Amino acid sequence: MAANMARRTSQCIFRSSRKMFSFPMRPRNTDQLRMSSINTEAFGAQDIVDQPKKRKQVRRMQSVICKKNRHDPAMERAAREGSLLVPLEAVQKEWKSKNEFSTTTKLARHYGIFKHIFNGEEFTATTRMSVTFGETDHVIHGNFLTPSQATIQPTVSYTCEDDSLWTVIFTNPDGNLIERETEFLHWMVGNIPGSRINDGDVLCDYLPPVPAHGTGFHRFVFSLLKQTGKLDLRSHVCIDGRDISSRTFSTAKFISDHKNNLTPAGLCFFQATWDESVTQTYMEKLGITEPVFKPKEFLTPEQIRKIVIREVSEKKYRNM
């Protein structure tokens, strides 16, 4: 019986293997790449050859780098001994030169910045903007900061021509308690000559982040707009900075009103939630008591059933 079982098993394996090898084999990727790299200029078909995709180019580049590293005895020894150091500054420099702007666009799309601030219009930044609170608290692309870290007006810098004009806007698309679907304006400076923000026209004084208690994380966005010339921005001046209704703002509408003179050029943003400094900012800067929002208490089905029974019992004995 065991012999018959072994014979049947061997027959199944042989049949399955024979059936498996009866399928036509696909050409390997290397064969396809070799075929696509054939020079067909002599046949007049140079334009119809498929160009390698970006993913293939990246893999080929990685393969070349790995092969080069494997043939470096000093690097191999350092990696084996755990003493190999990655040049982070060089990596950061290369990333900034090649991928920073495209990464900023992807993150802004992911966090809904284009949708809620620029009315769905997307753009790729062309100017690198650096925003720093104090000396060490940098605004990057959605990193977390606390309102207490942003109590003082930040330092904004960017590289540009000295004779160019710019506008910097700092808004919160999640914090307008007066009007929905609009932003809360925290700071705005227009007609900035070059990168000298202190010489620009202050349209709205700086107000630290004030995310209300119980509303979760808010997005705080810095927008850098390039001007074609000096603009008359008196209609956008925030007269009374203590009046929160005067800080209602729409970046998309502002750009639309000056569409022939403004172009989005830079973007960075961070996230923040309530802390104790918000209470102080409401009292000192706005002169009002901060609003507090509490989520509805969660009740399990068993707790709801007990509450209903208690209410029914109370009504029953109250009407006796």
CORDAFEN-V68806 format. One record per pair of residues at least 4 apart in sequence whose ideal C-beta (glycine too) atoms are under 7 Angstrom apart, sorted by the first residue. I is the first residue (numbers start at 1). J is the second residue. Records with the same first field share a line. If there is no record, write none. Layout:
BEGIN
I = J / J
END
This chain:
BEGIN
1 = 5
2 = 6
3 = 7
4 = 8
5 = 9
6 = 10
7 = 11
8 = 12
9 = 13
10 = 14
11 = 15
12 = 16
13 = 17
14 = 18
15 = 19
16 = 20
17 = 21
18 = 22
27 = 31 / 32
29 = 33
30 = 34
31 = 35
32 = 36
33 = 37
36 = 49 / 50
40 = 45 / 46 / 49
41 = 46
45 = 49
52 = 56 / 57
54 = 58
55 = 59
56 = 60
57 = 61
58 = 62
59 = 63
60 = 64
61 = 65
62 = 66
63 = 67
64 = 68
65 = 69
66 = 70
67 = 71
68 = 72
69 = 75
70 = 76
72 = 76
73 = 77
74 = 78
75 = 79 / 84
76 = 80
77 = 81
78 = 83 / 84
79 = 84
86 = 91
87 = 91
88 = 92
89 = 93
90 = 94
91 = 95
92 = 96
93 = 97
94 = 98
95 = 99 / 100
96 = 100
99 = 103
100 = 104 / 128
101 = 105 / 124 / 125
102 = 106 / 124
103 = 107
104 = 108 / 125 / 141 / 267
105 = 109 / 122 / 124
106 = 110
107 = 111 / 141 / 142
108 = 113 / 114 / 267
109 = 114 / 122
111 = 142 / 219
112 = 116
113 = 117 / 219 / 221 / 269
114 = 118 / 120 / 121 / 122
115 = 120
116 = 173
117 = 171 / 173 / 183 / 221 / 251 / 252
118 = 251 / 252
119 = 252
123 = 264
125 = 265 / 266 / 267
126 = 265
127 = 158 / 159 / 160 / 224 / 265 / 266
128 = 158 / 159 / 266
129 = 156 / 158 / 222 / 224 / 266 / 268
130 = 157 / 158
131 = 139 / 154 / 156 / 222 / 268
132 = 137 / 138 / 154 / 155
133 = 137 / 145 / 149 / 150 / 152 / 154
134 = 152
137 = 145 / 149
139 = 222 / 268 / 269 / 270
140 = 268
141 = 268 / 269
142 = 269 / 270 / 271
143 = 270
144 = 270 / 271
145 = 149 / 150 / 270 / 272
146 = 272 / 275
147 = 208 / 209 / 211 / 272 / 275 / 277 / 278
148 = 275 / 277
150 = 208 / 209
151 = 208 / 277
153 = 206
156 = 168 / 197
157 = 195
158 = 195 / 224 / 266
160 = 164 / 166 / 194 / 195
161 = 194
162 = 194
164 = 194 / 226
165 = 191 / 192 / 193 / 227 / 229 / 230
166 = 192 / 224 / 225 / 226 / 227
167 = 189 / 190 / 192 / 225 / 227 / 262
168 = 189 / 192 / 197 / 222 / 224
169 = 188 / 223 / 251
170 = 186 / 187 / 222
171 = 183 / 184 / 185 / 186 / 221 / 249 / 251
172 = 183 / 184 / 186 / 209 / 218 / 219 / 220
173 = 183 / 219 / 221
174 = 218 / 219
175 = 184 / 210 / 211 / 218
176 = 182 / 183 / 184 / 248
177 = 212 / 291
178 = 244 / 245 / 248
179 = 248
182 = 248 / 249 / 250
183 = 249 / 250 / 251
184 = 247
185 = 204 / 238 / 247 / 249
186 = 206 / 207 / 209
187 = 204 / 206 / 207
188 = 203 / 204
189 = 197 / 200 / 201 / 202 / 203
190 = 200 / 201 / 203 / 231 / 233
191 = 200 / 201 / 230 / 231 / 233
192 = 196 / 197 / 199 / 200
193 = 199
201 = 233
203 = 233 / 236 / 237 / 238
204 = 238 / 241 / 247
205 = 241
207 = 241 / 285
208 = 281
209 = 220 / 272
210 = 278 / 281 / 282
211 = 215 / 218 / 272 / 273 / 274 / 278
212 = 274 / 290 / 291 / 293
213 = 274 / 290 / 292 / 293
214 = 292 / 293 / 294 / 295
215 = 293
216 = 273
217 = 271 / 272 / 273
218 = 271 / 272 / 273
219 = 269 / 271
220 = 269 / 270 / 272
221 = 269
222 = 268 / 269
223 = 251 / 264 / 267
224 = 265 / 266 / 267
225 = 255 / 262 / 263 / 264 / 265
226 = 263 / 265
227 = 231 / 261 / 262
228 = 261
229 = 261
231 = 258 / 261
236 = 254
238 = 246 / 247
239 = 246
240 = 246
242 = 285 / 286 / 287
244 = 286
250 = 254
251 = 255
252 = 256
253 = 257
254 = 258
255 = 259 / 262 / 264
258 = 262
274 = 278
277 = 281
278 = 282 / 290
279 = 283 / 290
280 = 284
281 = 285
282 = 286 / 288 / 289 / 290
299 = 303 / 304
301 = 305
302 = 306
303 = 307
304 = 308
305 = 309
306 = 310
307 = 311
308 = 312
309 = 313
310 = 314
311 = 315
312 = 316
313 = 317
314 = 318
315 = 319
END
